[in-house]
């Protein structure tokens, strides 16, 4: 239920890819020309987007963003020797993870608001320009507004005035080894499947 609005957006972008991607035409409906390459690209990118959104939503709902950021910062700590701005990168990752459920919530609000105004927003109306504008423009404006508010909040808290410190010390444990092994197996399986497809 939570992912339903994101699923509709993924379908919307998938239909757009089917129409605008050049390739072997499957049919001709006025100016709409779906292609085989467009269908392949839409399916592949749609499944990837759905997997990413599902995984990040699950992780953000079960793990606090600060815990994820702390773990990533610890794992990438060795990059500081090469003057890589690890803390800035981790801050961006944490903000991105936090924004996924906010984006889903904002999408639900836009759907509810457009339906309350009598707009026909759904899979049947996804090809219409009015439906695209009614969904994408409010989402874009809402996310730009959230970004500005976040920037103002970080600036007010003097975010970039010095190095960040950690309240707790993190140590590598046996559970971490098993987690890394499971993640490595998962990445290997995905790589093999991607290579075979």
VOBA-1610 file (N, C-alpha, C; in pm, whole numbers, padded with zeros to 5 digits, always signed):
BEGIN
Unk+00082-00121+00000Unk+00000+00000+00000Unk+00086+00126+00000Unk+00197+00121+00076Unk+00284+00238+00083Unk+00351+00265-00051Unk+00385+00157-00125Unk+00458+00172-00250Unk+00367+00194-00370Unk+00235+00193-00351Unk+00143+00205-00464Unk+00163+00334-00544Unk+00174+00452-00479Unk+00197+00573-00558Unk+00328+00570-00635Unk+00435+00516-00574Unk+00562+00506-00644Unk+00551+00409-00761Unk+00471+00303-00745Unk+00451+00209-00854Unk+00384+00278-00972Unk+00286+00364-00943Unk+00218+00438-01050Unk+00316+00531-01120Unk+00404+00597-01045Unk+00505+00684-01106Unk+00602+00604-01193Unk+00641+00486-01146Unk+00731+00401-01224Unk+00663+00358-01353Unk+00534+00324-01346Unk+00459+00288-01466Unk+00451+00407-01561Unk+00431+00526-01507Unk+00425+00648-01588Unk+00554+00668-01665Unk+00668+00660-01596Unk+00796+00677-01663Unk+00824+00562-01759Unk+00778+00441-01725Unk+00795+00328-01815Unk+00719+00347-01946Unk+00595+00394-01938Unk+00518+00422-02060Unk+00584+00532-02142Unk+00640+00630-02074Unk+00711+00738-02145Unk+00833+00683-02218Unk+00907+00592-02153Unk+01023+00529-02217Unk+00982+00446-02338Unk+00870+00374-02326Unk+00822+00292-02438Unk+00796+00378-02560Unk+00747+00500-02539Unk+00709+00588-02649Unk+00829+00660-02709Unk+00920+00709-02624Unk+01027+00797-02674Unk+01155+00723-02712Unk+01170+00597-02674Unk+01292+00524-02707Unk+01289+00479-02853Unk+01392+00515-02931Unk+01394+00471-03072Unk+01419+00321-03082Unk+01373+00262-03192Unk+01390+00119-03212Unk+01286+00066-03309Unk+01270-00066-03310Unk+01174-00130-03399Unk+01032-00104-03349Unk+00952-00039-03435Unk+00815-00003-03397Unk+00726-00126-03392Unk+00645-00135-03288Unk+00551-00245-03274Unk+00412-00209-03323Unk+00378-00081-03319Unk+00246-00034-03363Unk+00254+00117-03385Unk+00149+00171-03448Unk+00140+00315-03471Unk+00001+00361-03430Unk-00005+00444-03325Unk-00131+00506-03284Unk-00111+00656-03285Unk-00153+00720-03390Unk-00138+00865-03407Unk+00009+00901-03393Unk+00051+00977-03291Unk+00193+01010-03275Unk+00262+00915-03176Unk+00187+00821-03122Unk+00243+00727-03025Unk+00294+00604-03099Unk+00426+00580-03087Unk+00489+00467-03155Unk+00569+00386-03052Unk+00507+00285-02992Unk+00583+00203-02897Unk+00686+00116-02969Unk+00803+00099-02908Unk+00910+00020-02969Unk+00949-00096-02878Unk+01008-00198-02941Unk+01053-00315-02864Unk+01167-00276-02769Unk+01260-00193-02818Unk+01370-00148-02731Unk+01317-00067-02613Unk+01213+00013-02638Unk+01153+00092-02531Unk+01090+00004-02425Unk+01023-00104-02469Unk+00961-00197-02373Unk+01067-00266-02289Unk+01176-00313-02355Unk+01285-00377-02281Unk+01346-00282-02178Unk+01372-00157-02221Unk+01432-00058-02132Unk+01339-00023-02017Unk+01209-00009-02048Unk+01112+00026-01944Unk+01100-00085-01840Unk+01098-00211-01885Unk+01088-00323-01791Unk+01213-00330-01703Unk+01330-00318-01766Unk+01455-00328-01689Unk+01468-00215-01587Unk+01450-00091-01634Unk+01462+00023-01543Unk+01350+00026-01439Unk+01230-00016-01479Unk+01119-00019-01385Unk+01143-00117-01271Unk+01192-00238-01305Unk+01222-00337-01201Unk+01335-00289-01111Unk+01437-00226-01171Unk+01547-00174-01089Unk+01498-00065-00995Unk+01416+00027-01047Unk+01364+00136-00963Unk+01276+00080-00851Unk+01192-00019-00884Unk+01105-00079-00783Unk+01187-00150-00675Unk+01293-00218-00716Unk+01380-00287-00620Unk+01451-00186-00530Unk+01501-00078-00590Unk+01573+00024-00511Unk+01479+00090-00412Unk+01359+00129-00459Unk+01263+00195-00371Unk+01219+00102-00259Unk+01194-00026-00292Unk+01151-00122-00190Unk+01261-00144-00086Unk+01385-00162-00134Unk+01496-00188-00042Unk+01523-00068+00047Unk+01527+00051-00011Unk+01555+00170+00070Unk+01440+00200+00166Unk+01317+00174+00122Unk+01204+00196+00212Unk+01209+00099+00330Unk+01239-00028+00301Unk+01250-00127+00409Unk+01361-00091+00506Unk+01476-00050+00451Unk+01587-00015+00538Unk+01558+00111+00619Unk+01496+00211+00554Unk+01468+00336+00626Unk+01358+00319+00730Unk+01269+00221+00710Unk+01164+00196+00808Unk+01213+00113+00927Unk+01321+00036+00908Unk+01369-00051+01015Unk+01498-00004+01080Unk+01570+00087+01013Unk+01699+00133+01065Unk+01702+00285+01067Unk+01738+00346+01179Unk+01748+00492+01183Unk+01853+00543+01085Unk+01827+00654+01014Unk+01924+00707+00918Unk+02060+00736+00979Unk+02063+00781+01105Unk+02191+00810+01170Unk+02273+00682+01190Unk+02205+00569+01216Unk+02277+00442+01231Unk+02337+00399+01098Unk+02261+00414+00989Unk+02313+00380+00856Unk+02430+00470+00821Unk+02415+00600+00847Unk+02522+00695+00817Unk+02647+00664+00898Unk+02628+00631+01026Unk+02743+00598+01109Unk+02816+00474+01061Unk+02741+00372+01020Unk+02803+00249+00969Unk+02880+00275+00841Unk+02821+00353+00750Unk+02890+00384+00625Unk+03014+00469+00649Unk+03003+00562+00741Unk+03119+00647+00772Unk+03233+00564+00831Unk+03199+00468+00916Unk+03302+00380+00972Unk+03367+00294+00863Unk+03284+00240+00772Unk+03335+00153+00667Unk+03421+00228+00566Unk+03390+00355+00543Unk+03465+00434+00444Unk+03570+00523+00509Unk+03598+00501+00637Unk+03691+00587+00708Unk+03831+00591+00648Unk+03876+00480+00588Unk+04011+00475+00531Unk+04029+00571+00415Unk+03918+00614+00353Unk+03928+00708+00240Unk+03972+00847+00284Unk+03965+00874+00414Unk+04009+01005+00462Unk+04158+01027+00437Unk+04235+00919+00434Unk+04379+00931+00409Unk+04407+00984+00268Unk+04310+00967+00177Unk+04324+01018+00040Unk+04248+01149+00021Unk+04214+01214+00132Unk+04145+01344+00133Unk+04008+01338+00066Unk+03942+01226+00077Unk+03804+01212+00028Unk+03710+01265+00137Unk+03617+01356+00102Unk+03525+01411+00204Unk+03419+01310+00246Unk+03461+01212+00327Unk+03373+01102+00366Unk+03249+01153+00440Unk+03268+01247+00532Unk+03154+01295+00611Unk+03049+01363+00524Unk+03093+01439+00424Unk+02998+01504+00334Unk+02922+01401+00250Unk+02995+01299+00202Unk+02931+01194+00122Unk+02827+01119+00206Unk+02864+01085+00329Unk+02773+01012+00416Unk+02651+01096+00451Unk+02672+01226+00469Unk+02558+01315+00497Unk+02460+01314+00381Unk+02512+01315+00257Unk+02423+01310+00140Unk+02348+01178+00132Unk+02418+01067+00163Unk+02352+00936+00163Unk+02241+00931+00268Unk+02270+00981+00388Unk+02169+00980+00495Unk+02049+01065+00457Unk+02074+01180+00396Unk+01963+01266+00352Unk+01881+01196+00245Unk+01949+01128+00151Unk+01877+01055+00047Unk+01791+00944+00103Unk+01845+00869+00200Unk+01767+00761+00263Unk+01648+00816+00339Unk+01666+00932+00399Unk+01555+00994+00473Unk+01447+01043+00379Unk+01487+01086+00258Unk+01391+01146+00167Unk+01304+01044+00093Unk+01344+00916+00090Unk+01263+00816+00019Unk+01124+00803+00079Unk+01109+00778+00211Unk+00973+00772+00266Unk+00900+00905+00257Unk+00975+01017+00264Unk+00911+01148+00249Unk+00856+01166+00108Unk+00931+01116+00008Unk+00884+01124-00130Unk+00758+01040-00149Unk+00755+00921-00089Unk+00636+00836-00098Unk+00516+00905-00033Unk+00539+00965+00084Unk+00432+01035+00154Unk+00382+01155+00073Unk+00476+01227+00011Unk+00438+01344-00071Unk+00359+01300-00193Unk+00398+01185-00253Unk+00325+01133-00368Unk+00182+01098-00329Unk+00163+01036-00213Unk+00029+01003-00166Unk-00055+01130-00145Unk+00007+01235-00091Unk-00066+01361-00071Unk-00108+01422-00204Unk-00018+01418-00304Unk-00051+01475-00435Unk-00164+01397-00500Unk-00160+01262-00491Unk-00268+01180-00545Unk-00401+01216-00479Unk-00399+01225-00346Unk-00523+01256-00274Unk-00575+01395-00310Unk-00484+01492-00322Unk-00526+01628-00355Unk-00584+01636-00496Unk-00521+01567-00592Unk-00570+01572-00730Unk-00704+01499-00743Unk-00720+01389-00671Unk-00849+01318-00675Unk-00958+01401-00608Unk-00923+01475-00502Unk-01022+01561-00436Unk-01068+01673-00528Unk-00980+01713-00621Unk-01017+01817-00718Unk-01092+01759-00838Unk-01108+01627-00841Unk-01181+01565-00950Unk-01095+01522-01067Unk-00961+01525-01051Unk-00872+01485-01160Unk-00871+01334-01173Unk-00863+01286-01299Unk-00859+01143-01326Unk-00714+01098-01324Unk-00662+01068-01206Unk-00523+01026-01191Unk-00521+00877-01166Unk-00460+00805-01258Unk-00451+00660-01244Unk-00377+00603-01364Unk-00367+00471-01370Unk-00293+00408-01478Unk-00356+00438-01613Unk-00489+00450-01621Unk-00557+00475-01748Unk-00529+00615-01802Unk-00493+00708-01715Unk-00472+00846-01759Unk-00325+00885-01764Unk-00236+00787-01755Unk-00093+00820-01744Unk-00036+00879-01872Unk-00095+00849-01988Unk-00041+00900-02113Unk-00081+01044-02140Unk-00174+01098-02065Unk-00219+01234-02089Unk-00123+01334-02026Unk-00099+01445-02100Unk-00006+01547-02050Unk-00058+01610-01921Unk-00189+01628-01910Unk-00246+01688-01789Unk-00218+01602-01666Unk-00226+01469-01684Unk-00200+01379-01571Unk-00054+01387-01529Unk+00037+01395-01627Unk+00179+01406-01595Unk+00206+01535-01518Unk+00150+01646-01569Unk+00170+01774-01502Unk+00110+01778-01364Unk-00007+01717-01349Unk-00075+01717-01219Unk+00003+01638-01115Unk+00085+01541-01158Unk+00164+01462-01064Unk+00305+01516-01045Unk+00374+01539-01156Unk+00516+01568-01148Unk+00547+01708-01098Unk+00470+01807-01142Unk+00500+01946-01103Unk+00482+01966-00952Unk+00370+01924-00890Unk+00361+01939-00743Unk+00468+01861-00668Unk+00505+01742-00718Unk+00610+01665-00652Unk+00744+01737-00659Unk+00775+01791-00777Unk+00900+01864-00794Unk+00905+01986-00703Unk+00797+02063-00701Unk+00793+02183-00616Unk+00803+02148-00468Unk+00733+02042-00427Unk+00737+02002-00286Unk+00877+01958-00244Unk+00946+01885-00332Unk+01081+01839-00297Unk+01182+01953-00300Unk+01164+02048-00391Unk+01251+02167-00389Unk+01231+02246-00261Unk+01105+02256-00217Unk+01077+02328-00093Unk+01140+02256+00027Unk+01129+02123+00029Unk+01190+02047+00138Unk+01343+02063+00137Unk+01401+02064+00018Unk+01545+02083+00008Unk+01590+02218+00061Unk+01514+02322+00027Unk+01547+02456+00078Unk+01535+02461+00230Unk+01429+02400+00284Unk+01412+02398+00430Unk+01526+02323+00498Unk+01569+02212+00437Unk+01680+02135+00494Unk+01809+02216+00490Unk+01834+02285+00378Unk+01955+02367+00367Unk+01955+02478+00471Unk+01841+02544+00488Unk+01832+02650+00590Unk+01855+02593+00730Unk+01799+02475+00757Unk+01814+02413+00889Unk+01960+02377+00916Unk+02028+02319+00816Unk+02168+02283+00833Unk+02256+02406+00852Unk+02225+02511+00777Unk+02302+02635+00790Unk+02281+02698+00927Unk+02157+02693+00978Unk+02128+02751+01109Unk+02198+02675+01221Unk+02223+02544+01200Unk+02292+02464+01301Unk+02444+02463+01282Unk+02494+02550+01193Unk+02638+02561+01167Unk+02698+02426+01131Unk+02636+02358+01032Unk+02674+02220+01000Unk+02820+02208+00956Unk+02869+02299+00873Unk+03002+02282+00812Unk+03111+02359+00885Unk+03096+02385+01014Unk+03196+02465+01084Unk+03315+02385+01134Unk+03309+02253+01136Unk+03422+02175+01186Unk+03397+02026+01169Unk+03496+01943+01203Unk+03478+01797+01189Unk+03373+01744+01286Unk+03299+01644+01240Unk+03196+01584+01324Unk+03259+01480+01416Unk+03198+01462+01531Unk+03243+01362+01627Unk+03131+01261+01652Unk+03169+01145+01705Unk+03072+01039+01733Unk+03058+01019+01883Unk+02935+00999+01927Unk+02910+00981+02070Unk+02944+00838+02116Unk+02932+00741+02024Unk+02960+00601+02060Unk+03071+00547+01973Unk+03149+00455+02028Unk+03258+00392+01953Unk+03206+00263+01889Unk+03235+00246+01760Unk+03187+00128+01687Unk+03300+00027+01672Unk+03268-00100+01695Unk+03367-00207+01683Unk+03313-00315+01590Unk+03407-00377+01517Unk+03371-00484+01424Unk+03343-00611+01504Unk+03225-00674+01478Unk+03186-00793+01552Unk+03154-00907+01456Unk+03124-01025+01512Unk+03096-01144+01430Unk+02974-01123+01341Unk+02872-01058+01393Unk+02751-01033+01314Unk+02784-00948+01191Unk+02881-00858+01203Unk+02921-00776+01090Unk+02985-00861+00980Unk+03064-00960+01020Unk+03128-01049+00921Unk+03022-01125+00843Unk+02923-01182+00914Unk+02816-01256+00846Unk+02734-01165+00756Unk+02709-01044+00800Unk+02633-00950+00718Unk+02708-00915+00591Unk+02839-00890+00603Unk+02920-00860+00485Unk+02925-00979+00389Unk+02935-01101+00445Unk+02937-01220+00360Unk+02805-01235+00285Unk+02693-01215+00355Unk+02562-01224+00289Unk+02546-01117+00182Unk+02594-00996+00210Unk+02586-00889+00111Unk+02672-00921-00011Unk+02791-00978+00011Unk+02879-01015-00101Unk+02814-01122-00188Unk+02750-01220-00125Unk+02680-01324-00201Unk+02565-01262-00281Unk+02489-01172-00219Unk+02380-01105-00290Unk+02428-01026-00410Unk+02537-00951-00393Unk+02593-00874-00504Unk+02641-00966-00615Unk+02704-01079-00578Unk+02752-01174-00678Unk+02636-01234-00757Unk+02527-01268-00688Unk+02409-01324-00757Unk+02351-01223-00854Unk+02337-01098-00809Unk+02282-00993-00897Unk+02373-00971-01017Unk+02506-00973-00995Unk+02600-00953-01105Unk+02591-01066-01207Unk+02579-01190-01159Unk+02568-01304-01251Unk+02438-01296-01330Unk+02327-01263-01263Unk+02199-01252-01333Unk+02203-01141-01436Unk+02263-01026-01400Unk+02274-00914-01495Unk+02360-00952-01614Unk+02468-01028-01590Unk+02556-01071-01699Unk+02484-01167-01793Unk+02405-01259-01735Unk+02334-01357-01818Unk+02221-01293-01898Unk+02158-01188-01843Unk+02050-01121-01915Unk+02106-01022-02015
//
